[in-house]
Amino acid sequence: MRRHLLAAAAVLALCAPAAQGIGQSVDRNQVNRLIDEGTNRSQVVLTAAYLSDQIGSRLTNSPGMRRAEAWTQAQFTKWGLRNVHKEGFNFGRGWSIERSSVRMVSPRPIQLTAIPIAWTPATNGTITAPIVVAPMKKEADFAKYRGQLSGKIVLVTLPDALSDEPANSPFKRYTAEDIAKQDVYREAPYDPAAADRRLKRLDYARKMDAFLKAEGAVAWAQMSRNDGKLIHGEGYLFGANETPSLPAVEIAAEDYRRLARLAKIGAAPTLEIASDVRFDDSDRQAYNILAEIPGSDPKAGYVMAGAHLDSWVAGDGAADNGAGTAMIMEAARILSASGVRPKRTIRFALWAGEEQGLLGSMAYVSQHLATRGPANAPQATGMASYYGFSSRWPITPKPGYADLAAYFNLDNGSGKVRGIYAENNAAVVPIFNEWLSPFKAMGAGAVVMGRTGGTDHVFLQQIGLPGFQFIQDPLDYGSRVHHTSIDTFDHLRPDDMRQASIILASFLLNAANADKALPRQPLPTEPVVTDPFKYADDED
């Protein structure tokens, strides 16, 4: 026990100078003003409702996303933010759904729950054809079905048995024990060979489309990965020269399994598919939206908060990530309405292309902060740039690299903030503990060492900058809302969003006024392979 106490004291002693050096004390009178503005005059629910109900889904470069780009800029300007503008980066085609229908017409008529897969072409009328169940996941599977697909709608997913999802609680708030499990330092594995294998598999969707077209198939369908009649419609062939040849739909798991059962024991069912989708090539640039509260010291750099504005198409993009967008915007409104005069500039970012590989935040990193890879290396695009980012060396900081003092991200639905991930940065732990201390009565107080990924702080972390994601109650985000057809306003929690917006505003102000920028980890250099004895796994 004594050894443990001495070790703990030593850790605290090491951390204390870092905490003192940044000037982490919280102005609790200012916190009271932020709480007052963020509770009594909150606009976060109205913002989320407009994004969800008025604009709806915001697939990158779609008409909905273009409306959202214009509206969010207008709101920032209305609230008194400065330097409101958009920054473009190369993306690809716009795409949207006008209307769609998938019906089984034999052995009996029934409307199916289904959605066109993003960036697949229209049917140009109604396609009526029998199905064939031909599960395929890799190029080697094609040989099994040669000569069997002409004139068919091909069901390419292996129909599994009913999942155990209904046995699990769809709605959850974190317990203290749940949060404590995330307070673990985990080494980030380095396996460039796995990244290479993922890059090679990016071509599979194009190869499958070409194979089905050559075999004379008229369309294809996949099964939703969720039960409960939830559908997603995700697709990734958004590049200007990547558009598939065949229409494709995702069918609800229950409907898909019914089709497969019927085909297994009798005549193949006949489907009607009508997919009226539209491409837009008027502007192949996607745009990040940026706005600022100017700092008083132009040499002090800036702090930043971000969320992705884009969404998928099946729902309204309310939880993913209209909620995060609304909370970023509300933090901006709270700070502006409170009349703060920060030392550092506070910058707000609404990213595009997150759902296609964090492309908007990657573009910002490449434009303003650092490049990865040899200077003369060909530039990867689309999903290839995402999968290859962490394996490109060296990292070369740009002149603006030192200006970013801190970045905070929100992208886990509308759940209450319970704390923040330190991302293996031990030096920020005592600082964040102090910054969270006024909000323990609101349910936020945890600083965990663990990492979290899959969203727009990732690439800042990977170039050695202090980028962080908040811990949020999961609610029903992961269990049934994420990317699905029920991602609507009804699944948002207004009280939680008000709380999160206030905490974000406070963190930004603390970071903007701190004596020093948040402690950084060393500039990454290429590590050794974590497991040099690992054999390749095709499923990596």
VOGU-3710 file (C-alpha; in Angstrom, 3 decimals, decimal comma):
1> mrrhllaaaa> 0,000/0,000/0,000  2,810/2,420/0,938  4,541/1,788/-2,399  1,277/2,604/-4,208  0,848/5,849/-2,251  4,422/6,891/-2,970  3,950/6,114/-6,671  0,743/8,139/-6,778  2,482/11,061/-5,041  5,274/10,913/-7,584
11> vlalcapaaq> 2,816/11,045/-10,480  1,047/14,030/-8,941  4,359/15,780/-8,430  5,258/15,250/-12,064  1,893/16,460/-13,288  1,683/19,495/-11,014  4,221/21,702/-12,821  2,434/21,182/-16,124  -0,887/22,124/-14,574  0,544/25,203/-12,896
21> gigqsvdrnq> 2,421/26,242/-16,000  -0,688/26,443/-18,146  -2,582/28,616/-15,699  -5,519/26,271/-15,438  -7,564/28,037/-12,729  -11,208/28,422/-13,688  -12,995/31,769/-13,483  -16,161/30,516/-11,786  -17,918/33,858/-12,131  -17,477/33,510/-15,871
31> vnrlidegtn> -18,743/29,924/-15,662  -21,903/31,259/-13,980  -22,413/33,639/-16,895  -21,968/30,837/-19,419  -24,428/28,625/-17,529  -26,972/31,436/-17,390  -26,717/32,119/-21,123  -26,678/28,431/-22,042  -29,743/27,531/-19,986  -32,032/30,563/-19,945
41> rsqvvltaay> -31,487/31,659/-23,533  -30,397/28,429/-25,206  -30,876/28,055/-28,945  -29,375/24,567/-29,269  -32,690/22,743/-29,656  -33,948/25,181/-32,278  -30,682/24,828/-34,179  -30,867/21,028/-34,072  -34,526/21,080/-35,133  -33,805/23,309/-38,136
51> lsdqigsrlt> -30,951/21,093/-39,282  -33,034/17,939/-38,804  -36,569/18,933/-39,781  -36,115/21,812/-42,220  -32,935/20,726/-44,004  -32,798/16,999/-43,237  -30,116/14,650/-44,517  -26,852/16,291/-45,528  -24,858/13,874/-47,654  -21,648/15,599/-48,703
61> nspgmrraea> -22,218/17,749/-51,826  -25,971/16,992/-51,854  -28,602/19,756/-52,109  -29,284/19,327/-48,381  -25,616/19,855/-47,545  -25,481/22,966/-49,725  -28,469/24,410/-47,822  -26,798/23,571/-44,525  -23,562/25,261/-45,604  -25,412/28,482/-46,363
71> wtqaqftkwg> -27,662/28,392/-43,280  -24,911/27,713/-40,755  -22,822/30,566/-42,139  -25,818/32,884/-41,850  -26,395/31,822/-38,227  -22,769/32,389/-37,261  -22,918/35,843/-38,827  -26,222/36,634/-37,090  -24,678/35,746/-33,734  -21,788/38,157/-34,261
81> lrnvhkegfn> -18,956/35,798/-35,157  -16,219/37,031/-37,444  -14,362/35,674/-40,462  -17,285/33,404/-41,348  -16,371/31,562/-44,521  -16,117/28,216/-46,241  -12,993/26,378/-47,345  -13,193/23,946/-50,229  -11,445/20,685/-50,943  -11,732/18,189/-53,778
91> fgrgwsiers> -14,469/15,629/-53,144  -16,656/14,350/-55,992  -20,262/14,099/-57,104  -23,361/15,336/-55,355  -26,157/12,766/-54,986  -29,676/12,764/-53,567  -32,843/10,655/-53,477  -36,044/12,059/-54,977  -38,141/8,940/-54,370  -37,694/5,196/-54,261
101> svrmvsprpi> -39,729/2,026/-53,928  -38,890/-1,655/-53,590  -41,738/-4,174/-53,761  -42,002/-7,927/-53,855  -44,622/-8,726/-56,507  -44,507/-12,532/-56,326  -45,340/-14,865/-54,692  -47,448/-12,072/-53,146  -47,360/-8,258/-53,292  -45,668/-6,523/-50,365
111> qltaipiawt> -43,904/-3,201/-49,914  -40,369/-3,715/-48,637  -38,399/-1,390/-46,396  -35,412/-0,415/-48,503  -33,274/2,505/-49,643  -30,998/3,209/-52,634  -27,306/2,867/-51,819  -25,543/6,225/-51,972  -23,962/7,172/-55,287  -25,520/4,293/-57,218
121> patngtitap> -27,435/5,233/-60,397  -31,161/5,497/-60,947  -33,251/2,690/-62,425  -34,717/5,049/-65,062  -38,202/3,712/-64,452  -39,122/0,455/-62,775  -37,028/-2,698/-62,912  -38,974/-5,948/-62,527  -36,915/-9,111/-62,204  -36,483/-12,296/-60,145
131> ivvapmkkea> -33,904/-12,395/-57,398  -30,963/-14,721/-57,008  -29,175/-15,128/-53,674  -25,458/-14,969/-54,490  -23,470/-13,991/-51,399  -20,094/-12,475/-52,210  -17,531/-10,617/-50,102  -14,357/-10,868/-52,148  -13,271/-11,171/-55,751  -12,685/-14,919/-55,427
141> dfakyrgqls> -16,435/-15,381/-54,845  -17,318/-14,209/-58,357  -16,445/-17,543/-59,975  -19,224/-19,309/-58,038  -21,923/-17,377/-59,889  -20,720/-17,015/-63,470  -23,510/-17,673/-65,942  -26,269/-17,515/-63,262  -27,019/-13,792/-62,899  -28,351/-12,593/-66,255
151> gkivlvtlpd> -31,607/-10,675/-65,916  -31,561/-11,038/-62,109  -31,588/-8,770/-59,075  -28,623/-10,153/-57,137  -28,788/-10,413/-53,352  -25,107/-10,207/-52,394  -25,298/-10,559/-48,570  -25,279/-13,941/-46,881  -28,641/-14,076/-45,058  -27,768/-14,656/-41,419
161> alsdepansp> -30,004/-15,849/-38,614  -31,865/-13,351/-36,455  -29,335/-11,421/-34,386  -29,464/-11,039/-30,618  -29,870/-7,280/-30,884  -33,444/-7,206/-29,499  -32,160/-8,857/-26,296  -29,915/-5,871/-25,552  -31,095/-2,616/-24,003  -31,352/-0,032/-26,790
171> fkrytaedia> -30,882/2,959/-24,436  -28,010/3,425/-22,000  -26,383/5,994/-19,778  -22,862/5,399/-18,543  -22,308/4,264/-14,983  -19,205/5,286/-13,071  -17,917/1,765/-13,661  -18,427/2,094/-17,435  -16,398/5,297/-17,495  -13,675/3,906/-15,236
181> kqdvyreapy> -13,069/1,085/-17,721  -11,956/3,706/-20,257  -9,306/5,139/-17,943  -6,633/2,854/-19,377  -3,493/3,670/-21,292  -3,496/1,645/-24,483  -0,691/1,557/-26,969  -1,748/2,495/-30,483  -0,804/-0,535/-32,628  1,210/0,152/-35,741
191> dpaaadrrlk> 0,638/-2,272/-38,597  1,243/-0,645/-42,001  0,680/-3,984/-43,751  -2,928/-3,999/-42,526  -3,401/-0,495/-43,925  -2,053/-1,704/-47,274  -4,568/-4,572/-47,304  -7,430/-2,166/-46,616  -6,304/0,051/-49,457  -6,339/-2,910/-51,849
201> rldyarkmda> -9,873/-3,830/-50,796  -11,164/-0,376/-51,727  -11,384/-1,597/-55,312  -13,735/-4,450/-54,403  -16,972/-2,442/-54,778  -15,962/-1,340/-58,269  -14,946/-4,865/-59,227  -18,225/-6,328/-57,964  -20,231/-3,772/-59,933  -18,240/-4,543/-63,088
211> flkaegavaw> -18,679/-8,305/-62,590  -22,451/-8,047/-62,077  -22,781/-5,789/-65,107  -20,748/-8,170/-67,279  -22,903/-11,098/-66,135  -26,087/-9,291/-67,193  -27,525/-8,566/-63,729  -30,014/-5,679/-63,689  -29,505/-4,544/-60,063  -28,165/-5,757/-56,740
221> aqmsrndgkl> -29,218/-5,591/-53,111  -27,567/-5,956/-49,737  -29,062/-6,719/-46,319  -29,173/-4,132/-43,548  -26,774/-4,924/-40,717  -29,456/-4,011/-38,132  -32,742/-5,655/-37,277  -35,866/-3,663/-36,452  -36,499/-2,553/-40,057  -33,573/-0,121/-39,805
231> ihgegylfga> -31,789/0,775/-43,043  -28,696/2,824/-43,825  -27,905/3,242/-47,535  -24,180/3,844/-47,106  -22,067/3,844/-50,250  -18,597/5,147/-51,019  -18,148/5,433/-54,801  -18,498/9,222/-54,778  -15,511/10,084/-56,979  -16,095/11,707/-60,320
241> netpslpave> -14,961/8,591/-62,197  -16,238/5,955/-59,764  -19,989/5,886/-60,393  -21,304/2,293/-60,518  -23,123/0,927/-63,558  -25,954/-0,842/-61,737  -28,669/0,442/-59,411  -28,423/-0,945/-55,891  -30,548/-0,939/-52,759  -30,234/-1,921/-49,121
251> iaaedyrrla> -33,167/-3,993/-47,853  -34,255/-4,244/-44,229  -32,943/-7,424/-42,584  -36,408/-8,868/-41,946  -37,489/-8,324/-45,563  -34,189/-9,603/-46,934  -34,372/-12,809/-44,904  -37,939/-13,394/-46,105  -36,789/-13,128/-49,704  -33,936/-15,536/-49,050
261> rlakigaapt> -36,211/-18,078/-47,342  -38,648/-18,011/-50,227  -35,855/-18,456/-52,769  -34,405/-21,368/-50,791  -37,535/-23,531/-50,886  -39,347/-22,528/-54,059  -39,518/-20,214/-57,046  -37,410/-17,080/-56,682  -39,450/-14,021/-55,665  -39,836/-11,202/-58,177
271> leiasdvrfd> -39,024/-7,651/-57,165  -39,909/-4,230/-58,528  -37,303/-1,524/-57,917  -37,862/2,136/-58,746  -34,931/4,329/-57,742  -35,234/8,001/-58,696  -31,891/9,443/-57,628  -30,081/12,529/-58,900  -26,419/13,360/-59,411  -25,106/16,928/-59,170
281> dsdrqaynil> -21,793/17,771/-60,798  -22,140/21,549/-60,667  -19,473/21,827/-57,942  -17,292/18,890/-56,971  -15,688/20,790/-54,125  -16,907/20,007/-50,609  -16,745/22,776/-48,032  -15,811/23,136/-44,372  -17,558/26,023/-42,599  -15,378/28,181/-40,325
291> aeipgsdpka> -16,162/31,058/-37,969  -14,282/32,867/-35,197  -14,402/34,919/-32,042  -11,241/37,022/-32,466  -8,538/36,912/-29,807  -6,915/39,971/-28,280  -3,367/38,678/-28,839  -2,648/37,940/-32,514  0,561/36,114/-31,537  -1,166/33,713/-29,109
301> gyvmagahld> -2,634/31,405/-31,768  -6,095/29,874/-31,578  -8,196/27,165/-29,999  -10,805/25,288/-31,933  -13,969/23,208/-31,680  -15,512/21,114/-34,430  -18,227/18,699/-35,464  -19,145/17,277/-38,825  -22,056/18,834/-40,655  -22,531/16,062/-43,202
311> swvagdgaad> -24,693/12,990/-42,609  -26,009/9,895/-44,351  -29,309/9,851/-46,226  -31,594/7,336/-44,530  -32,633/9,650/-41,668  -32,349/13,377/-40,985  -28,826/13,335/-39,599  -30,100/14,526/-36,227  -27,865/12,598/-33,828  -25,075/12,031/-36,362
321> ngagtamime> -24,110/14,727/-36,361  -26,736/17,429/-36,253  -26,475/17,231/-32,478  -22,730/17,854/-32,444  -23,112/20,635/-35,015  -25,853/22,288/-32,960  -23,745/22,090/-29,784  -20,687/23,577/-31,512  -22,848/26,392/-32,841  -24,490/26,895/-29,452
331> aarilsasgv> -21,098/27,144/-27,732  -20,202/29,832/-30,279  -23,467/31,670/-29,593  -23,041/31,435/-25,799  -19,519/32,852/-25,933  -20,464/35,598/-28,365  -23,585/36,588/-26,396  -21,567/36,618/-23,164  -19,237/39,225/-24,618  -16,040/37,299/-23,926
341> rpkrtirfal> -12,728/38,796/-25,018  -10,371/35,803/-25,164  -6,621/36,076/-25,478  -6,498/33,461/-28,214  -8,901/33,373/-31,144  -11,653/30,763/-30,763  -12,357/29,068/-34,086  -15,368/26,892/-34,881  -15,375/24,294/-37,669  -18,237/22,356/-39,243
351> wageeqgllg> -16,609/19,621/-41,273  -17,723/18,046/-44,559  -16,952/14,552/-45,807  -16,538/12,997/-42,353  -18,726/10,048/-43,304  -16,494/9,292/-46,278  -13,238/9,153/-44,293  -12,847/12,332/-42,188  -12,022/14,120/-45,423  -12,918/17,641/-44,298
361> smayvsqhla> -10,773/17,646/-41,172  -8,003/15,923/-43,147  -8,148/18,710/-45,721  -7,844/21,300/-42,936  -4,842/19,485/-41,472  -3,143/19,301/-44,868  -3,911/22,909/-45,744  -3,053/24,584/-42,440  -1,096/22,307/-40,113  1,079/19,542/-41,578
371> trgpanapqa> 1,616/17,207/-44,486  2,358/13,489/-44,340  4,626/11,558/-46,652  7,448/12,511/-49,016  7,028/15,870/-50,710  7,045/14,296/-54,195  4,653/11,432/-53,353  1,402/11,245/-55,386  -1,566/12,535/-53,415  -4,162/9,931/-52,497
381> tgmasyygfs> -7,827/10,924/-52,797  -11,136/9,798/-51,334  -11,203/6,778/-49,031  -7,641/5,896/-50,038  -6,404/9,073/-48,359  -8,163/8,054/-45,136  -6,790/4,520/-44,961  -3,275/5,582/-45,867  -2,970/8,690/-43,681  -1,383/7,135/-40,594
391> srwpitpkpg> 1,179/5,173/-42,620  2,665/8,107/-44,524  5,997/9,464/-43,249  7,494/11,863/-42,437  5,155/14,402/-40,824  6,173/17,893/-41,955  4,677/20,747/-39,884  3,497/23,827/-41,721  4,011/27,403/-40,483  0,578/27,313/-38,827
401> yadlaayfnl> 1,320/24,130/-36,868  2,308/25,905/-33,674  -0,706/28,226/-33,747  -3,308/25,597/-32,802  -3,339/25,435/-28,994  -6,223/22,957/-28,543  -9,024/21,255/-30,464  -12,260/19,805/-29,012  -14,693/17,609/-30,939  -18,311/16,514/-30,460
411> dngsgkvrgi> -19,567/13,540/-32,453  -21,302/10,919/-30,320  -24,936/11,939/-30,564  -26,832/14,174/-28,169  -25,829/12,468/-24,923  -24,744/14,389/-21,851  -21,022/15,124/-21,536  -19,623/12,938/-18,752  -15,983/13,897/-19,181  -13,209/13,876/-21,734
421> yaennaavvp> -10,661/11,459/-23,221  -7,063/12,490/-22,514  -5,839/10,509/-25,541  -2,824/9,075/-23,668  -1,640/12,620/-22,866  -0,837/12,411/-19,151  0,066/16,098/-18,925  -3,470/17,312/-19,664  -5,164/15,177/-16,993  -4,809/17,589/-14,041
431> ifnewlspfk> -5,719/20,520/-16,266  -8,912/18,910/-17,509  -9,807/17,816/-13,988  -9,716/21,459/-12,939  -11,674/22,622/-15,963  -14,395/20,041/-15,301  -14,640/20,775/-11,576  -17,522/23,308/-11,864  -19,633/20,748/-13,742  -19,593/17,723/-11,457
441> amgagavvmg> -23,124/18,534/-10,295  -24,144/18,398/-13,975  -22,758/14,863/-14,291  -19,410/15,720/-15,916  -16,202/15,032/-14,038  -14,278/12,171/-15,616  -10,918/12,520/-17,325  -9,869/9,156/-18,706  -6,526/8,309/-20,221  -8,055/6,252/-23,028
451> rtggtdhvfl> -8,219/7,059/-26,703  -11,294/7,239/-28,875  -11,367/7,277/-32,641  -13,488/7,408/-35,759  -14,077/11,144/-35,800  -12,503/14,482/-36,637  -9,960/14,901/-33,830  -8,087/11,801/-35,008  -5,821/13,370/-37,609  -4,799/16,181/-35,263
461> qqiglpgfqf> -3,758/13,583/-32,713  -1,848/11,719/-35,406  0,306/14,761/-36,167  1,034/15,454/-32,490  -1,481/18,235/-31,834  -3,789/18,311/-28,776  -7,124/17,152/-30,202  -9,791/15,728/-27,900  -13,257/14,171/-27,939  -15,698/14,400/-25,038
471> iqdpldygsr> -17,175/11,352/-23,307  -20,934/11,353/-23,888  -23,728/9,132/-22,643  -24,427/6,684/-25,484  -28,253/6,785/-25,198  -29,518/4,797/-28,215  -26,891/6,210/-30,560  -24,856/3,080/-31,222  -27,643/0,576/-30,695  -30,125/1,825/-33,290
481> vhhtsidtfd> -29,704/5,478/-34,390  -26,196/5,732/-35,843  -26,438/6,022/-39,675  -29,990/4,621/-39,708  -33,425/5,629/-40,918  -34,510/6,663/-37,407  -31,772/9,256/-36,968  -34,363/11,967/-36,404  -34,976/14,780/-33,929  -37,060/12,484/-31,716
491> hlrpddmrqa> -33,901/10,738/-30,520  -32,182/13,912/-29,265  -32,057/14,892/-25,579  -32,430/18,687/-25,209  -31,274/18,867/-21,570  -28,147/16,908/-22,398  -27,370/19,157/-25,355  -27,677/22,301/-23,249  -25,289/20,840/-20,689  -22,758/19,788/-23,341
501> siilasflln> -22,838/23,190/-25,053  -22,073/24,993/-21,795  -19,172/22,683/-20,934  -17,707/23,060/-24,412  -17,970/26,861/-24,183  -16,186/26,782/-20,827  -13,396/24,501/-22,107  -12,837/26,751/-25,096  -12,635/29,867/-22,949  -10,240/28,216/-20,493
511> aanadkalpr> -8,004/27,061/-23,345  -8,180/30,470/-25,030  -7,181/32,359/-21,879  -4,604/29,914/-20,473  -1,083/31,258/-19,969  0,261/28,492/-22,218  -1,175/26,200/-24,849  -2,167/22,713/-23,748  0,769/20,301/-23,399  1,566/18,417/-26,570
521> qplptepvvt> 2,940/15,008/-27,150  6,116/14,698/-29,251  5,891/15,111/-33,000  5,270/11,545/-34,202  7,968/9,728/-36,135  7,543/6,341/-37,762  7,275/3,695/-35,028  8,415/0,121/-35,239  5,779/-2,459/-36,130  3,937/-3,411/-32,939
531> dpfkyadded> 3,816/-7,142/-33,676  6,578/-8,141/-36,106  5,496/-11,806/-35,871  1,891/-11,251/-36,947  0,675/-13,081/-40,052  -1,659/-11,370/-42,500  -5,379/-11,698/-41,923  -7,581/-11,079/-44,940  -10,280/-9,715/-42,625  -8,051/-6,969/-41,144
//
